[in-house]
Amino acid sequence: MKKLLLSSIIVLIGFTFIGRLSYLQLFRFSPDQILDDPAIKKVYDYPERGYIYDRDGKLLVGNQPAYDVMVIPREVKPLDTLEFCGLLGIDKLEFLSKMEKARIYSPRLPSVLVPQLSKEDYARLQEKMRHFTGFYIQKRSLRYYNTKSAANVLGYISEVNEWDLKNNPYYVAGELKGRTGIEKQYEEILRGRKGVKHIQKDRFNRDIGPYKDGKLDTLPKQGKEIHITLDKTLQEYGEKLMHGKRGGIVAIEPKSGEILAMISGPTYDPALLVGRERSKNYSKLHYDTISKPTWDRSILAQPSPGSPFKTLNALVGLQEGVIDTQTKFRCYHGFYVGNTLRGCHCGGGIRDLNSGIYQSCNAYFAGVFRKIFDKYETTDKGMDMWEKHMKSFGLGDFLGTDLPTGAPGRIPDVAYYDKWYGDGRWAASTIISNSIGQGEIAATPLQLANMTAAIANRGYFYTPHIIKSIGDNGKIDPKYTEPRYTTIDRKHFEPVIEGMANVYNYGTARWVKIPGIDIAGKTGTVENYIRIDGERMQLTDHSVFVAFAPIENPQIALAVYIENGYYGSRYAGHIASLLIEKYIKGEITRKDLEKRMLEKTLEHEYAKPYSGEPFEINEYEW
Amino acid sequence: MSGRGPFGRLDWITVILYAFLVFIGWINIYSTSVGEVSTSIFDFSTLYGKQLFFIGLAALGIIFVLFVESQFFERFASIFYIVSIILLLGLFVFGKTIAGATSWYDLGFFNLQPSELAKVATSLALAKFLSDIQTDIRTRKHQIYALVIILLPALLILPQPDPGSSLIYFSLFFVLFREGFPIYYLGILIFAIVLFATTLMFGTVWVTIGLIILTLLIYTFKRASVKIPILPVVGVIVVSILFSLSVNFVFENVFEQRHRDRFSLWLSLEKDEEKLDEIRKTIGYNTYQSEKAIESGGFTGKGFMEGTRTKGDFVPEQHTDYIFSSVGEEWGFLGTSAVILLFSLFFLRLIYIAERQKSDFSRMYGYGVISILVFHYFINIGMVIGLLPTIGVPLPFFSYGGSGLIFFTMLLFIFLKLDSNRLKDGI
């Protein structure tokens, strides 16, 4: 026993040690430990973010250098504080508090003292910098905007937050990331890939050379430039026209589905969200909850489409064979639902397809709508069919664009009304408002523009998209080059388009003709209400207009939606005609109309509900 | 007299194992201390250069030991012991303070650490006392003499302060156990340590419940023929409970916070992540860093001179007490288990040699050598891999340091010299 005591203890110790070591080195070991090894510092080499060009190769977004003044508190020598503060453009108190903050963060590591100096400040400071030991200037890259337009489309970039860091291992604190618009959608393409250098450190955080002689290091991969489908000129012109007005405009090239312009009013200069004033400006924009400049009305607003929707009801009627071009309805300055007369502004009389469209006769389309439903033995079946046709135009659901945000709009269905009225307790006459684009339908300006493009193409459309080409080979997602067919046969489109052409010739938009361009369009005047302090109030109608031109071989299809602009041709129609002229002719011949549209604002309309006084709506003043 | 010279009957297996350990140790010291600019390994301004010089001195020491008549060590054991006691006392007056401990004499070119010398002297003196024909370890009086021989240097070293070295002297109890000192003392000691740790981990109530369950189990499963009297058992339980109660009191009132933190870390008492983090950054920093370094080595290690934490100097005292963490990081599990295996074989070989001695003195001295070396090895590696609280003792033959290497070598080779003469002793 006593001879074996020490031997057994030695063997026991040996086994214990081996056990503990296998726990540490085999069980707890993980090969990606290098990621949090304190002895290895990663130094990143950031590639330049890709440029963004418009459809004609005009620069929209580039990069500009910015200069951060950095400080390493431990290395700071006594200095002329007053002079230094003068150069930096800050006061002494601010300087001292920033120095203290930097010292608390780390005396040994660099902190940003003053971020993003302008080029001028940098030039002044650069000469004197050598007098201030412990301070240095670090260059970084910021976005540069070659336009004051398209802020919501282009989007902005900002520093990654904790959520990003947790959900995407690529990012490291302090890096920038696309937040909205194209910057977000094409983040990985624009960003490229940062290069990494591994540096061996000691425990005092001093560099002692490359780790493994740089075997694990990677080179940065340049971000790619992209071309987008916007037409810079058209976009900028449209935003000028939207001055003082709220609403959205979307213009699409029908033969490709490319978005030519996407305008939301009011908007802002994208350069506001860059540089030192960024957070101040952002708060200002973000907390403006009345005019909401950061809320992109062209893809997020979902008003009732109003009369432009009548064209689709006509198409469904033709496709279902319940009407032909000669089918007539009488307008009694309105139409009866039961014993109630619902009004119409068309002037009354006998209406057929053509005059029904160009005079925008409510009675005619109520008749068409009833006939569509009468074809089926139950309302439910009629509704399903109607819903199917409408949805084939890209309404009532997300379109599948390459924009990071959007709204689905609404095409009501059986389930919707069963819930609203009760199963079997509704009929075509109950939901007759849908025939004239009011009622429960909702669509974004983008969806209206796309619907118009489908009519212009006589039966199909391409998924609207903003990307034109990426980098050198230019390939984009093939889903944007495949046509999507509607459920309406090609032959039914011609009579409807003829009606839309006559809107300009004799109809609701006869005052906005453009000499030399054949346009097909449709006005819309949309009743709308808001609730203020629990009280439902009617506001001045929204002005809506959809159009495409030229009628043969269409180059542009657009939807204009102006909040509280009164009837369709008053604002929307004029703006649409100016945009079409600008895009097709390149210049405006009707200078007086242009001047009026640029100068007129609707601010007085928007102020009405907040004035606290009773107010008139739909005032005619021109 | 055999005419085969001083190297003739040397146990070459031990010598080769020894040489391996010293060599591996030096390789790791080289890795921890080599700088950016590569210099010659004989550059004595570097740690690895100095260690090479110490290895040379140790070799001279070996030759010196081998040429000395083996009876010399037995005859002069008492003198050595007295000299080393005087040297330890002298530290209180002439000692040089390094890193807070007054443990060195400044000899100009060399700092002498007498506590290392005293380990050799005490082993010799204890062996000499025990092997004396008149000594009977079973008598209380001689037990006390033996205790005094062991504890006197320990007591002198403790206030330096160097609790680690002081603790090492307790290893000499294994010599006593080998020679008939009752083993149940060891049992009581282990039982007390287990009680201490379990009380801190689970509390007195659970320890009491555990003790009672254990007792009942023993009674249930014992053979019917074995009679265990009730009264002493109850007595043991009562004393244990009292001890357990006193543990909490001592821990909370006698220990200082830094001691408590060490135990908290060792027994994983602290569950609060934030406080644990705090401990890791302060008192447990060394252990945490060395554990992490070893862990990051994985199965095969990062390779010689590739240890990032070693190179970054993240593990404090890595070339001395924490040298084993460098083995862990750079050579991985393969390296660490090879070193453990090497040490185990080395110790078992020494036990085998000790047991074949005909002279009592040689055997007892051999046991002293083994006990001291094993104790260092156990405490050092146990600490580095996070099994034991932080106690600063070097790893024999591995750690950087002149006194350590030279006296460990002397300690070992005196024994090998005695062994090479074992046949003559029999005549």
Interface residues (C-beta under 8 A of the other chain):
Chain A: M1 K2 K3 L5 L6 S7 I9 I10 V11 I13 G14 T16 F17 I18 R20 L21 S22 L24 Q25 L26 R28 F29 P31 Q33 I34 D37 P38 A39 I40 Q200 K201 D202 R203 I208 G209 Y211 K212
Chain B: E36 F174 F177 R178 G180 I183 E291 I294 E295 S296 G297 G298 F299 E306 T308 R309 K311 G312 D313 F314 G328 G332 F333 T336 S337 I340 L341 F343 S344 F347 L348 I351 E355 Y367 I370 S371 V374 Y377 F378 I381 G382 I385 G386 L387
